[in-house]
Amino acid sequence: MAGGMKIEKAQMSSRERVHATARGLPVDRVPVFIWIEAHAGARMMAEFRPSRNWSWNLLARFFWKRFRAGGTFNSREIWRIAPLYFDVHTFNCANAYALELGSDIVLASHSTPWQYTKYLYRDGHILFKDLYGVTRGMGSGIYPDMVRPAINEIKDLETYRFPDFRDERRYNIFRKYRKAFPDKSIAAEVWGTQDFTATSLFGMEKFMMFLVDYPEEMKKFMERWADHHIEAVRRSVAAGADLVMIEDDYGYDQRPLISPRMWKEFTYQHLKRLSDAVHETGALTILHSCGFQMPFLEHYVQAGIDMLHAFQPMAGNDFKAAHEKFGDQLTFITGIDIQRGEMMSAGQLKQDMVNSYRIGGRKGHHVLGTTHEIQYTMPGPNLRAIFETLDEIQQGRYD
């Protein structure tokens, strides 16, 4: 849409639609991004809408039954972690399943922490070391948490060995997706310099203290980190990705994780380097950053970020104000509120999606997307409301 007037345009492919939206060009309809967590994917295939792949349905029903029967969070560790392995080792099926549900973008990774484990063993609990050297174990939730970081002392910054991102086998996922879905937009995940390093590689407290106590050493390490992920960017795009999602959380609720001054000093330059590297390959950049984003928007524009995900309202982000100010320079992937959506009625969630669509979708530079992964805790009526509303929006009911 442009100027509130309907643009009559021939049917576009998902890839054409996403790229046109990011460039502010007319599209046949608003693009959609659906992101589904592995446990939610198993539940949705089992109870909501079966996949077209019968083997996925069979495995999904099995894993969902065992997970639910065990009390979900109270299930044995093996049944809490099993859906993650089912997902990443079965063609990232939760993401591919999202395409069946209408997503224009599929998300894939060459290096998810639980995709390439160095070893797996039981010592009362499931423990393993991921490819970044972080020891992980199942806590009280559904993800393998950091148990022991890879970096413990300042001297470790110089001796840390990065995963070998030159191994072309890591990028086969993009080749498979491009062959299977030639007209879809394929987004490759890479890690930015702040979030994964803080939460896993160092641990949050140590990361923060090192920024203060050893600023020059940290700057050198973050430069090395970005260098290695730029290599992953180039190889991912060469293998078939046309988008690169830089995952790097910068916010809590209502405030940034670190001061804007420190963010500009330590993080910004590497975000821009990653974004520039993406553009050099001909791909588009998505920044996925949770939490409060309002103070960073002008810097994202300066860094050349094409699209911002997920712009969560619960964190204090104002989509209307942000789109009015930056909507001609930055595309927002947002509008399907996963966090607040679990607490809304189905009718409220539907209206909230329509309101978001009317802010951005009709004016461009908006991908109607989930504000994080859909969780297995989303109420059934709300889940149905999401996809019914998406169908109505795509049919032009709210234009």
Residue pairs with C-beta under 8 A, 6 or more apart in sequence:
1 7
1 26
1 361
1 362
1 363
1 364
1 399
2 26
2 363
2 364
4 362
4 363
6 396
6 399
7 26
7 27
7 28
9 26
9 27
9 28
10 28
11 28
12 20
12 27
12 28
13 183
13 184
14 31
14 104
14 105
14 183
14 184
14 185
15 104
15 183
15 184
15 185
15 242
17 27
17 28
17 29
17 31
17 104
18 31
18 104
18 105
18 185
18 243
18 284
18 367
19 185
19 242
19 284
20 26
20 27
21 27
21 30
21 31
21 331
21 364
21 365
21 366
21 367
22 284
22 306
22 307
22 331
22 365
24 328
24 364
24 365
25 364
26 364
27 364
29 393
29 394
29 396
30 357
30 360
30 361
30 362
30 366
30 367
30 368
30 393
30 394
31 104
31 105
31 367
31 368
32 102
32 103
32 104
32 105
32 367
32 368
32 369
32 390
32 394
33 103
33 104
33 105
33 309
33 333
33 367
33 368
33 369
33 370
34 98
34 101
34 102
34 103
34 336
34 369
34 370
34 374
35 95
35 98
35 107
35 369
35 370
35 372
35 373
35 374
36 44
36 94
36 95
36 97
36 98
36 373
36 374
37 94
37 373
37 374
37 375
37 376
38 83
38 84
38 86
38 87
38 88
38 94
39 64
39 67
39 83
39 142
39 375
39 376
40 94
40 373
40 374
40 375
40 376
40 378
41 60
41 83
41 87
41 93
41 94
41 97
42 59
42 60
42 61
42 63
42 64
42 67
42 83
42 86
42 94
42 376
43 60
43 64
43 68
43 376
44 97
44 374
44 383
45 51
45 56
45 57
45 60
45 61
45 64
45 97
46 57
46 60
46 61
46 64
46 65
47 64
47 380
48 380
48 383
48 384
49 100
49 101
49 387
50 57
51 57
51 60
51 93
51 97
51 100
52 100
53 93
56 90
56 93
56 97
59 86
59 90
60 86
63 79
63 82
63 83
63 86
64 83
66 75
66 79
66 82
67 75
67 79
67 80
67 82
67 83
69 75
70 76
70 79
70 80
72 142
72 376
73 80
73 140
73 141
73 142
77 125
77 126
77 138
78 126
80 138
80 141
80 142
81 114
81 126
81 138
81 142
81 144
83 142
84 114
84 142
84 143
84 144
85 114
86 93
87 93
87 94
87 95
88 112
88 114
88 115
89 115
91 173
91 176
92 106
92 107
92 108
92 109
92 173
92 177
95 106
95 107
95 108
96 106
96 177
96 180
96 181
98 106
99 106
99 181
99 184
101 387
102 387
102 390
102 391
102 394
104 184
104 185
104 367
105 184
105 185
105 186
105 187
105 243
105 367
105 369
106 177
106 181
106 184
106 185
106 186
106 187
107 187
107 189
107 245
108 173
108 174
108 177
108 186
108 187
108 188
108 189
108 241
109 115
109 173
109 188
109 189
110 165
110 170
110 171
110 173
110 174
110 188
110 189
110 232
110 235
110 236
111 131
111 163
111 165
111 170
111 189
111 232
112 189
113 130
113 131
113 132
113 134
113 136
113 144
113 200
114 128
114 130
114 136
114 144
115 131
116 130
116 131
116 163
116 170
117 128
117 129
117 130
117 131
118 128
118 129
118 130
118 131
119 128
119 129
120 126
120 127
120 128
121 127
121 128
125 137
125 138
126 137
126 138
126 144
127 135
127 136
127 137
127 147
128 135
128 136
128 137
128 144
129 135
129 136
130 136
131 163
132 150
132 163
132 196
132 200
132 201
133 150
133 160
133 161
133 201
134 146
134 148
134 149
134 150
134 200
134 201
135 146
135 147
135 148
136 144
136 145
136 146
136 147
137 144
137 145
137 147
138 144
138 145
139 145
146 199
146 200
146 203
149 200
149 201
149 202
149 203
149 206
150 156
150 160
150 200
150 201
151 157
151 160
151 201
151 202
151 206
152 206
154 210
154 213
154 214
154 217
157 214
157 217
157 218
157 220
157 221
158 217
160 221
162 224
162 225
162 228
163 228
165 228
165 229
165 231
165 232
165 235
166 231
166 235
168 235
168 239
170 232
170 235
171 235
171 236
171 238
171 239
172 239
174 186
174 188
174 236
174 239
174 240
174 241
175 239
175 240
177 184
177 186
177 240
178 186
178 239
178 240
178 241
179 240
185 242
185 243
186 240
186 241
186 242
186 243
187 241
187 243
187 244
187 245
187 286
188 232
188 233
188 236
188 237
188 241
188 243
188 244
188 245
189 245
189 247
190 229
190 232
190 233
190 236
190 244
190 245
190 246
190 247
190 274
191 197
191 225
191 229
191 246
191 247
191 248
192 229
192 246
192 247
192 248
192 267
192 270
192 271
192 274
192 287
193 222
193 225
193 226
193 248
193 266
193 267
193 270
193 271
194 248
194 249
194 250
194 257
194 258
194 263
194 266
194 267
195 247
195 248
195 249
195 250
195 289
196 247
196 248
197 207
197 222
197 225
198 204
198 207
198 208
198 257
201 207
202 210
208 258
210 217
210 218
211 218
211 258
211 262
211 266
215 265
215 266
218 266
219 266
222 266
222 267
222 270
223 270
225 270
226 270
226 273
226 274
229 274
230 273
230 274
230 277
233 244
233 274
233 277
233 278
233 281
233 283
234 277
234 281
236 244
237 244
237 278
237 281
237 282
237 283
238 281
241 283
242 283
242 284
243 283
243 284
243 285
243 286
243 307
244 274
244 278
244 281
244 283
244 284
244 285
244 286
245 286
245 287
245 288
245 309
246 271
246 274
246 275
246 278
246 285
246 286
246 287
246 288
247 288
247 289
248 267
248 271
248 287
248 288
248 289
249 257
249 289
249 290
249 291
250 256
250 257
250 258
250 263
250 267
250 289
250 291
250 292
250 293
250 296
251 257
251 289
251 290
251 291
251 292
251 293
251 315
252 291
252 292
252 315
253 291
253 292
253 314
253 315
253 316
254 292
254 315
254 316
255 292
255 316
256 263
256 291
256 292
256 295
256 296
257 291
258 266
258 267
260 295
260 296
263 296
264 299
268 299
268 303
271 287
271 303
271 305
272 302
272 303
272 304
274 285
275 285
275 287
275 303
275 304
275 305
276 304
278 284
278 285
279 285
279 304
284 306
284 307
285 304
285 305
285 306
285 307
286 305
286 306
286 307
286 308
286 309
286 333
287 300
287 305
287 307
287 308
287 309
288 309
288 310
289 296
289 308
289 309
290 310
290 312
290 315
290 372
291 312
291 315
292 315
292 316
292 317
293 308
293 311
293 315
293 317
293 322
294 316
294 317
294 318
294 322
297 308
297 322
297 325
297 326
297 330
298 326
300 308
300 330
301 326
301 329
301 330
305 330
306 330
306 331
307 330
307 331
307 332
307 333
307 367
308 330
308 331
308 332
308 333
308 334
309 333
309 334
309 367
309 369
310 333
310 334
310 369
310 370
310 371
310 372
311 317
311 319
311 322
311 332
311 333
311 334
311 371
312 334
312 337
312 339
312 371
312 372
313 319
313 337
313 339
313 340
313 371
314 337
314 339
314 340
319 332
319 334
319 335
319 356
319 359
319 360
320 359
322 332
323 332
323 359
323 360
323 363
323 365
323 366
327 360
327 363
327 364
327 365
327 366
328 365
329 365
330 365
331 365
331 366
331 367
332 360
332 365
332 366
332 367
333 366
333 367
333 369
334 356
334 360
334 366
334 367
334 368
334 369
334 371
335 353
335 356
335 357
335 359
335 360
335 361
335 366
335 368
335 369
335 371
336 353
336 356
336 368
336 369
336 370
336 371
336 386
337 344
337 349
337 352
337 353
337 356
337 371
338 370
338 371
338 372
338 373
338 374
338 375
338 378
339 371
339 372
340 352
341 349
341 352
341 378
341 382
341 386
342 375
342 377
342 378
342 379
342 382
344 352
344 382
345 381
345 382
346 379
346 381
346 382
346 384
346 385
347 385
349 382
349 385
349 386
349 389
350 385
350 388
350 389
353 368
353 386
353 389
353 390
353 393
354 389
354 393
354 398
356 368
357 366
357 368
357 393
357 398
358 398
359 366
360 366
360 368
361 368
361 393
362 399
368 390
368 393
374 383
374 386
392 398
